[in-house]
Amino acid sequence: MVRILLICLMTVVLAGCSPSYNWRETPVAEGAVKAFFPDKPTTQERDLEFNGHRLVFSMTSASVGSGMFTVAYASLPAGVAADAAARADFAQAVMRSLYRSLGATEPDPLPAFGEPFVIDGKSSKGALRLKGKVWLTEQALVEGLVTAVPDEFPEPEADEFLRGVAVAH
């Protein structure tokens, strides 16, 4: 009986120490992407310039514990969308910026579109791990990203999140 009470007590203590994941399917970019977020997400937008083209980059994110789960979406302007090489150049530039922003050396070649990759680097607050995927369609660039401090990186939840990102083609 004491053993059962001890197990129950430890379960309650450990549950109080681990973050709570409340998964929900959420449309992103007016339904162009669907993703399962571990908590209620918020969306921010920022303007980017690429080869003379203005793009709006939206980032829909939810955080749980030290982890941030993000889907970024950029609709490609007609001039970029019509040119396969320009689309690939843009997507590779975005991927390279992920490595640079964490002070990490980019691999040669870069990870293939749609394939998971991990970057261990540093942010202004210290060590940071990023696990992500980048998808490129004829109309858009989509990123699925999970970031957290390495010691607290939610590996199973990151994999679940990235598997749950569905990009409309």
Rosetta blueprint (number, residue, H / E / L):
1 M L
2 V H
3 R H
4 I H
5 L H
6 L H
7 I H
8 C H
9 L H
10 M H
11 T H
12 V H
13 V H
14 L H
15 A H
16 G H
17 C H
18 S L
19 P L
20 S L
21 Y L
22 N L
23 W L
24 R E
25 E E
26 T E
27 P E
28 V E
29 A L
30 E L
31 G L
32 A L
33 V E
34 K E
35 A E
36 F E
37 F E
38 P L
39 D L
40 K L
41 P L
42 T E
43 T E
44 Q E
45 E E
46 R E
47 D E
48 L E
49 E E
50 F E
51 N L
52 G L
53 H E
54 R E
55 L E
56 V E
57 F E
58 S E
59 M E
60 T E
61 S E
62 A E
63 S E
64 V E
65 G L
66 S L
67 G E
68 M E
69 F E
70 T E
71 V E
72 A E
73 Y E
74 A E
75 S E
76 L L
77 P L
78 A H
79 G H
80 V H
81 A H
82 A L
83 D L
84 A H
85 A H
86 A H
87 R H
88 A H
89 D H
90 F H
91 A H
92 Q H
93 A H
94 V H
95 M H
96 R H
97 S H
98 L H
99 Y H
100 R H
101 S H
102 L L
103 G L
104 A L
105 T L
106 E L
107 P L
108 D L
109 P L
110 L L
111 P L
112 A L
113 F L
114 G L
115 E L
116 P L
117 F E
118 V E
119 I E
120 D E
121 G E
122 K E
123 S E
124 S L
125 K L
126 G E
127 A E
128 L E
129 R E
130 L E
131 K E
132 G E
133 K E
134 V E
135 W E
136 L E
137 T L
138 E L
139 Q L
140 A E
141 L E
142 V E
143 E E
144 G E
145 L E
146 V E
147 T E
148 A E
149 V L
150 P H
151 D H
152 E H
153 F L
154 P L
155 E H
156 P H
157 E H
158 A H
159 D H
160 E H
161 F H
162 L H
163 R H
164 G L
165 V L
166 A E
167 V E
168 A L
169 H L
